[in-house]
Amino acid sequence: MWFDTASVCGSASVASGVKSGFLYIDGHVRVYHGQHQLPKAHVTRMRISLPATSDYWVNDTAGDPLLVVTADANAGLAKMLPGLLAQIRALVGQRRLTVVFDRGGYSPKLFQQILAANFDLLTYRKGRYPRIPLRRFQEQRTRCGGHAVRYVLADQEVRLLQGKLRLRQVPRRMPNGHQTPILTSRRDLPAAHVAYRMFDRWRQENFFKYLREEYALDALAEYAVVPDDADREVPNPAWAAADARLRQAYAVLNQLEAEYGLEAWTNLEHQRRTMRGFKTAHGKLGEKIWKAGQKIQQLEKRRAVIPKRVPVQTVVEEPVVKLAPERKHLTNLIKMVAYQSESDLLRLVAPNYCRADQEGRTLLQSALASAADLKVTKTELRVTLPAQSSPHRTRAIAGLCQELNQLPTTFPGSHLRLRYAIRERP
């Protein structure tokens, strides 16, 4: 089955993102299994660090992609956000939007930059924070996005950067007592809506999973590489090795001190009444502790003269390269347009299919993959689909065909207007 995406897609992602007022930003790691030496990144779904390339995606509340940027040397979200916001501003104009991201972008100084750029923020709080008393929490019920939601929430103001930055904190309390604090600059939203918008970030994770399985998002577009910045700084392996030796020395010292403390705790005072007698009785253990402390001092001095970060060209023996980005960007663009077109078709079929949220994309895939009959007249190209696997699916596609027939869509390169129909099951 074939559709003209120009009439269906247009600028759907930009329009829906501006209309909703919320944009979700998250990184996706594409693992690399080739022979070139690339920087490593932590792959959350595999719980391991592997050679990879990181892409940062911006999606609207429906999950449709707005733009994607490839990070240099797997830069973190906090480093990538200012550049992403500049590109978003160029796309959506001057309207004040809310950007939603996870703890990877947590930085109070970055929050100031986000607010100064005329954006609002919504994210999780990171690090240590005071626990909220139980009496501050209240159960809240509401409807968001067409769904009934229930949360146990508190609502308060917090100060960061020694009082220079004031934000709203909405902690959620789980049945097991765990508290998840949410930070936002939006004070106009009810607390339940703040929590719903934050937890709706998982829609983007579902988007990544769907594109990996159905659109081959992680497929290697080409094997070519291009030179990368050889002067960018990376962690120094020599410093890491010295730090590992120092941590090991501290572990030995802690064990010896624990043994010494245990001996002091179990000391019989009628045998050794004074501390001097105790030290004399455990002289060998005390000497080991003294030597362990001297070794730590030496290791700290050695580590202090080793730079913590060095240029990458001093670490790797091979030329510093990265995967050529042009072809991957082109394939990402094609996949974004295809996914947006699929999303628009899903919105058209939803009124005629009650399980559109659960099975809508599967229904569209079945219709798109079916073998249609084509008939050409002087003014039209008629596309007739076979009946679907069940009557209610056939009726849903029939409703979609009626919606598409109302669009003035012509077959590219001709004056033939596209007409869609579907056969009824006998």
C-alpha positions, 0 to 999 in steps of 0.5 A: 500500500502506498500513501503520499506523505506530503499531504499527511505529514507536512510539519506535524511534529513542529505543530504538535510540539508547539500546540502541546507546549511540552518537548521531551529530550533524551539520548539514545545510544547506538552500539558499534561493533566494528573494528574502528576505535570509538569512544564508549558510552553506557548502554542502559538496556544492556547495563554495560559500557560499549563503543557507541554513538549517542544521538539526542532526540527531541519528541513532542507529547505524542511521541513524534520526533521533532529533531535529532542531533548526534553528540560529539564523543558521546557528550552528556545531556547537560552539555548538549542541552544548550545547543539543542535549545537553540535549534528548537528555538529556530524551529518553533519560534519565540513561544515559551515551551517546557523541556522535559528531561531526566537526571542526565541533564541535572545542573542548577547552572544549566537550569539558569541558562534554560530559564534565560533562554525563555524555556521552562523545565521539568526534570527529576531532582538529583543527589541528596535532598531532605525527605518530606514529612509524611503529613505533607503528602496528599492523594490527588486524582485527575484526568490527564491525556484522556487517562485517570491518574492518581498520585500521592504528592507534596508541593513546595518551593526549593532554593538551589545555588545558595538561594539564587535559583528558586524552583517548584518541587513536587515529590511523589510518594510510592506505597513502599515509602520511596520519594521521587522529587520532581523539579519544575519552573511551571507554577501554573500547573496542578501538581498531578499534571506536573507528575503526569507530564514527568512520568510521560517521559517513558513515551519517548523510551517506547518510541526508541524501542519501536524504532529499533524493532520496526525502523532499524534505528540502530542499523549501521548506515555505512562503514566510512569514518571521518577524522575526529577532534584529536585534541579533545580531552578524555580521562587519563588511563594513567591517572585511573590506574594510580587512583585504583592503586590508591583505593586499594591501599585505603581498603588495606588500611581500613581493614587493618584499622578494623582489626586494631579496633576489634582488639581494643574492644575485646582487650582484657583490662586486668591484663593490659590496664594502660594504652601503652601496654595495649600498643606494646602487645599489638606492636606488629599490627600497629606497625602495619597500620603505620606502613599502610598510612605511609604508602597512602601518602606516597600514592597520593603524591604520585597521583597528584602529579598525573593529569586527570584528563589528557588529549585523546591523541596521547591515549589511542594509537590509531587515528582519532575517528568517528563514524561518518554522520551524513548518511545516518542523518539522512536515514534518520530524516527518512525514518522521522518522516515515515514515523510522523506519517504513521502517527498522522494515519493513526490519529485518522484511524483512531475514531473508528478503532477503539483499541487504537492506542494498543493496536493502531500501529499494528493495524496500519502496518498490516494495511500498508503491507497488504497487496492492493489492486490498482486501477487507472482512469483518466482522472484517478488512481484507485487503490483497493485494499483486501479485507483485513483479518477481522470485520472491525479492522476492515471497518477501521481501514474503510474509515481511514480511506474515507478520510484520505479521500477527502484530501486533494492528493495526486500521485507524484508526477501526474494529475491523477487523484488518489482514491482509496477503498477496501473490499468487504469480507464476504 
